[in-house]
Amino acid sequence: MADIDDSLDARISFGCPVGVQAILRASWRHDVDALKLLLDAPGKASCRDPETGETPLHAATRSMGGRNEDDDKAFPTEIAAIKTIEKLLIGGAIWNDVDDNNETPGCVAWRLNQTGIYEEMVRAGARAEMLFAILGGYEELESDFEEEDYVAEVSDVDADTKMEVKLEAEGDDASAQDLAAVSVDTKEAPYLESRLTLANGKLIDAAGNGVMMDWEADIMSRSVDAMLGPVDAPLANKKRVLNIGFGLGIIDSMIAARKPARHHIIEAHPEVLMRIDAASENPEAAGDDHAANFGAAWEASGEKEGDEGANKVHRGRWQDLCPKLLADGELYDAIYFDTFGEDYSELRRFFTDFIPGLLDDNGVFGFFNGLGADRRVCYDVYTRVVEMHLSEAGLDVVWQDVEVPLKDGLDTAGAGAWEGILRPYWTLDKYRLPICTFMG
């Protein structure tokens, strides 16, 4: 990021309306008494400079400047700033508004090392999201990556389509990338209608969004260890496992290597399902695609152990299939959830409505924690929100910090790991791996 001029003169433009200027300057001075008079109508606490996008929350934060950890002299000023921020929030200020630098007030606080103010912004965001949940909806957190609000619907892939893919796989020029790009004629919602491309360890939808990428492999490996224990742990291969969202098949390959007693997969996207079928029928054409390991032969191998259905790819939406698994009495020692094109409310619905019935009393639930992960303040807000909602569902969560090597091609949009990806969905140097278990 280029150097940012945080001076008041730089943040209030020449054309800024007089009334907005007055509120911004009072916020900059932390003058709560003046704000009481100025915030005399709805919407004024969230006003902004039309050119710089500066809001009162930005101004109250930015005026603190940079801070050293040992700078105790700033403490009284910090208290005044937080009181100002509280006044603005009560007045309707929006905690995640972004300015012309694409920074929320929380982003400004983090950059300036104003930890107290940053924590106040995280609390404000968590309160706002919890309120939206109570009111029956979620505000999409402002971030660099604005994934389309897909509504997942799916139908089984018909035999003719499967045959078409099989024939492609048998052609001289067939490859895993070709198989992943087969068009499916369905009447389903955008993501599940979207054509997928598999190339260079990236599964990408038609809009250029990264569905899954192989840089996540270390996170997947640690998630498997968290759910199943180390490879040499006693009874490591006796576990019953459910994974929702096959994607590239990375985590399922890691799970399969443990030879669990039961391994079920739920996948909804028709092209992913076709890729599994075609790749497993023609492994040579599939190359190193993990999908080659999860076709009919894999499913039949479970039957040879005397348990029909021990290995199974359930085809369809988890919203439709999980009630059937409950009705069938299925129970799992480990459940992992990593879907695409669904917002947080669907994850919450899953662990609230289905984890209590599908997870063994001593089982472990995990999910890919990419919530708001292209902006630190959003990631921290979602951490708080998830903790509270998990608690309401009767689950404890322990977060395991995992270092993410951004220098390995994750620190530059449009290059390295993000080449060919519309927007990076990850920009942080630490991943919080959730380990969820029942309380008590």
Secondary structure, DSSP 4 states (H G I P E B T S, - for coil): -------HHHHS-TTS-HHHHHHHHHHHHT-HHHHHHH--STTGGG---TTT---HHHHHHHTT----TT-GGGHHHHHHHHHHHHHHHHTT--TT---TTS--HHHHHHHTT-HHHHHHHHHHHHHHHHHHHHTT-------S-----------PPPHHHHHHHHHHHHSTT--HHHHHT--------HHHHS--EEETTEEE-TTS-EEEEGGGHHHHHHHHHHHH--TTSTTGGG-EEEEE--TTSHHHHHHHHT--SEEEEEE--HHHHHHHHHHHH-HHHHTT-GGGGSSHHHHHHHHHTT-TTSEEEEES-HHHHHHHHHHTT--EEEEEE--SS--HHHHHHHHHHTHHHHEEEEEEEEE---TTTTSHHHHHHHHHHHHHHHHHTTEEEEEEEEE--TTTTTSSTTSGGGTT-SS-S---SEEEEEEEEE--
